[in-house]
């Protein structure tokens, strides 16, 4: 049985092509790469402009990848 999940993280930093992410429990992770292509460019530009972002991560078949962004709402 394959499990598919959408996870949501706040972007806190980008360091050498890796994303620093925090979940709702204030747990952090630094193991996801900045996506390639237009999505990665969009994330980098928004981060460089000090925009607060939530990133959507798709988890499926043992792999995880950032698939979307949205502005962080308080």
Beta strands, then each sheet from edge to edge (+ up, - down):
strand 1: 4-15
strand 2: 18-22
strand 3: 28-33
strand 4: 53-60
strand 5: 63-71
sheet 1: 3+ 2- 1+ 4- 5+
end
